[in-house]
């Protein structure tokens, strides 16, 4: 049986804004939609939800055709088997938390179950809130209820339109583990819109980058982040490479953990995970230094030989350099134009990469378990 796909080939004009999207991605895990304000992220969500009708094109989710303009087919929102979570929770104020959740169940009708009431309450930590009304909840609690209600509608697809944008940092930190837990336990595919790269890196399997109503890049998240055209949408402080790694060994004497990624060994500040645990780690591009020869007598232990694969000038100050190691692992380094000129970096040149261990702590490097691996990372 072939893998279900999210297939969109649609065009739409809204006043002076022209939107055109062609996507074909696996319908699994979390597909993040990322881009600057006005890029068309909410337009894409509204097309999927049936709140907008394209001028031409076709939209299909698995074997369900939501819209086919050429055939005159347009499925209304109530028949699309969707769950939707907006930036504001939009809870029913006259219902308790339990009433809002059971409202989602009533919307499910005869759709095949994907989550039952008790399981959703457990996964989202809602048991102590069931008798409260929305006005007595914090912002994070309201979003957890909204997420539970959307899941209890037994959706084929869950749409999340910047669900954390209105929350402060502590509330975001509170709710992100719940979203991860649901992603891994319930297995409903999610399209997740965000302008926050840390959320995208933590949650997504696939990434769609939009700008001015067009797709800049789409595909597996680690591959998309390596695309030169994507670099300009990522703030310098957040730019980096997403690596898939496993815990290879613990070094308690030095308070370090050894990670293995595509044959590369990285030492990071100690994390309390068993050997063999798969995780993902972001290597910040600004913390990757380049040298023309193997360095000696330096404190940096993470160093390896590589070849310059691409050099991309970002602006008057910064240059993005993509390097590839002998095992095929690729990394971004963000350096100044002066450094690039001083080293005379060009494609095909042999270099050495240096990454400080302290740059790869759990907070900076966003060390998180890979999707499908339950639990959270604890750090020392």
N, C-alpha and C positions, 0 to 999 in steps of 0.2 A: 504494500500500500504506500502510495507516495505521501510525502510530508505535506501537511496543510500549509497554505501560503497566504500571506496578506498581499493582495494584488490591487494596485491602484494605478490607473492611467486616466487622469482627469484634468480638465481645464475649466477655469472659471474667472470671470471678470466682475469685480465689485468696485464700481466707480472707476477711479484711476488705478486700482490695484489689480494686476494680472497674476493669477495663480496657475501654475502648471506643475503637475506632479506625476512622475512615473516611478513606481516602486514595485518590487517583487521580492518579498522577504519571508523567511520561515515564520510561521505562526506559532511561536513558542516563547516562553519566558517573558522578558520585558523588552519591548522595542521603544527606545527613547527618541523623542523628537526634540531637537536642540537648535537654537539659533537666536539671533538678536531680536529685539522688539520689532514688530512689523514684518518678520520673516515669513509669516504664513502658518505658524504652528497651530493657532486656534482655528484657522480656516480648515486645515487638514482634519482636526478633530471634529469640527462641525460637518464636514463632508462625510466622515465615517459614521457620525451619529444620525445623519439624515436631517440635520437642521439647515443644511444648505444643499441645493441641487446643482450639480455641475452643468456647465453649458454643453459640454461634450465629454465623452469618456465612459469608463467602466470601473466599478469598485466591487471587489469580491473578497469575502473572508472565508477561507476554506472553500467548501462547496456551496456556500450561500452567496448569491449574487445580489448585492445591495442596490446596485444601480447599473443600468446599461442603456445609455442614451440612444444608441442606434436602434435598440429593440423596443424603446419606449417603456422600459421597466424602471420603476423607482419604488423601493420598499420603504414604507414610512417607519419612523423611529420605533414605534411600539411593536413592530414585527421584526426588528433587527436583533433581538435577544442580547441587548447590551446592558452593561452596568456602567454608570457614569459618575465620576467624582470630580466636582469643580473646586476652584480655589476657595470659595465659601461653601460651608458644609450643606446648606439648604435643607436642614432638618425641619420636620413638621413641629412647630412650637407647642401645639396642644397635645402632642403625644409624648409619652415617656421614651426613654432610650429603647426599652423593649418594644414599645409600640412602633417606633421608627424602624426597628429591625424586622418586625413581623410585617410591616407594610411592604418591605422588600420581598418577603416570602409570598405575599399575595400577588405581587406583580409577576412572579415566576410562572404562574399558570401551570401548564402541563410540561414545561421544559424539563429535560433530564437534569437531575440534581448534580451540582458540582460541590456544594458545601451545605452542611446541615447547621441548624441554629446553634446547638450546643458547641459544636466545633469552632464556629466563627466567634462565639462569645469567648471561648477559651483562647484562641489564637490572638485575639485583639485585646485581651485583658479587660473585658467589659462587664464581668459578673457583678462587681461592686457598684456599677453605674446604672443597672437596669431600671431602677425605680426613679431615677432623676429625670428632670426635663432639660431640654437643650440650654435654657438660660443659666442653668447651674453647672454647666460644663466649661472646662478650659478649651482654648482653641484646638489644642492637640486631641483632647477627648472628643470634641465634636467631629473632627476629621476621622477619627477611628470609628465612630458610629456611622458616619457617611460611607466609609469603606465597607463596613460590615453590611449595611443595608444594600449597597450595590452588589456585593457578592451573593447575598441571599436572594437576589432576583434571578439567580442561576444563569449568569450570562455566558454567551459564547465568547465574548470579548469584553474586557474591562478597559474603559477609557478614563484616563486621569489627566485633567487639564490643570497643570501647575498647582497640585493639591497642597503644597507646603509653602507657597509663595507668601501667604499672609501670616505665617508663623515666625516667631523669633527663633534664634539659634537653639535655645534649650528645648523648645517644643519640637523643632525639627529633629533634634537628636533623639527625642523621646519617641517619635512616631516612625522613623526610618527602620528600626529593627522590626516593627510590626509589619511593615510593607514587605521586608525581606522574608519574614516568616510566612506570610500568605503566599508570596511568589513561589516559595519552595514547597509548601504543604498543600495548596489548593490546586495549583497547576492551571489556572485560568490565564490565557495569554493577556498581556497588558500592553496598551500603547500609552506611554507616559511622557507628557509634555513638560519640559522644564527649561529654564534659562540658567540653572545652577549646575555646573559641571560636576561638583562633588556628588550630587544625587545621581546623576547619569552614570558616573564611573562605578558607583556602589551598587546600582540596581540592574543595569541593562546588559542584555546579551547582544542586541543589535542597536545600531545608532543611525538616525537620519538627521543630517544637518541641512537646514533650510536657510535661504537668504533671498529676500525680495521676491518671494513667491515661487522660488525654484529650488530644486534639490541640488545641493553642492556635492554631497557624498552620502552613500548609504551602504550598509553591510554590517559585518561583524565589528563590534565596537573597537577592538584593538587595531584592526586594519584601517578603519575610518580615521582614527586619531593620528595615524601616520601619514594621511593624505596632506600634501603641502597646501592644498586649497582650504583645508580646515584650520590651519594654524592661525590665520588672522582673526578667527572667531573666539580664540581661547586667550584669556588674559595671561600675560607673561608669568604671573605668579602661579597660575594653574596649569600651564602647559606641561606635558610630559608624555611618557609612554606607559601603557597598561600592559603589564606582564602577567602571564599565567604561571604560577609556581607551585611547588609543594615544599612542605617543611622537611628538610633533609636531615638535620641534626640539631641538638641543643648544645651550647657551650656555656654551661652555668658558671664556670670559673670566671669568664669575662662578661657575663650578662648578655650574651649574644645568641641569636638563632641563625642557623644556616639554611638558606633557601636554594632550591635548584630550579632554574628556569631555562628550558631549551639547552641544557648542557652548561649554562652559566651558573656559577655559584655566587650568591650574594650573602653577606653577613649584615644582619639588621639587629636593632635593639631587641632584647629577648621578648618573645611572645609565647604564652602558655598554650601551645597546641601540640597534639601528638605528632610524631614523625609520620609522614605520609599524607597529612592533611592538605588538600588543595586550596589555594587561595589566590587572590589577585592583588597585585601591588602596583601602585603608580610610582614611577621613577620621575621625579620633577626634572624637567629639561634644564632648568637654571642650575641644578646641582650636578649636572654631568659636565665634567671638565675634559678637555682634549689635550693631548701631548703628541709631539712628533716622534718621540722615542720612549722606550719603557722607563718609567720613573723609578728611582731608587731613593732610599732614605727619606720616604714621606710617610705620613701617618695613615694615608688612605689604603685600606686593604682590598676594597672592591675595585679591581683594575683588570682590564683585558684588552687584547688586540682586536682591531676592527678596521673596516674600510669605509671611507666616505662614499655614501651612495648618492646623496643629493645635497645641494646647498641652496637655500631659499632665503632671499633678502626680504625681511618683513617690513622694515621701515628705516628711518635715518639712523637708528641706533642698533637694532637687533638683527641677527641672522639665525635661521633655524637650520641646523645641520643634522641630516639623518645618516646614521652609520649602521653597518651590518657586521655582525661578528661571524666567525668562521662557521658556526653552527646554524646560521640563518637568523639569529635573533636580531631584531632591529630596535634602535633607540634614537630618541631625539635629544639633541643638545642645543640649548639656546645660549648663544654667545654674542659679543658685540661685533660690530663690523670691523672695529680696529683689530680685535683678536683674529678675526678671519683673515684680514689682510696681512697681519704680522706673521701668521702661520702659513700664509699662501695656500689655504685649503681649497682643493678642487676635487671633483668627482674622481674616484679611483685611488685616492691617496691613502696610504696606510697610516693609521693613527692608534693611539692608546686612549682608552676611556677610563676615567676615574670617577667613582661615586662614593661619597662619604657615607659611612654607616649611619651617622646621626641624621642624615637627610632622609633615611628610610624608616623613621619611627612610625608607629601605627597612625598617629594623627596626620602627619605631613604626607605620608605615602598612601594614605587611605587603604591600609591593609584590611581586607575583608575576605571572608570565606567565599569561594566560588558558589554561584547559584546551584541550589540542590543539596548543599552541605549544611546541615542544621547546626544552629548554635552561633554564639558570638565570640569574637576574639577578645581575650583578656590580655592586658599588657602589664609589664612590671616597670 
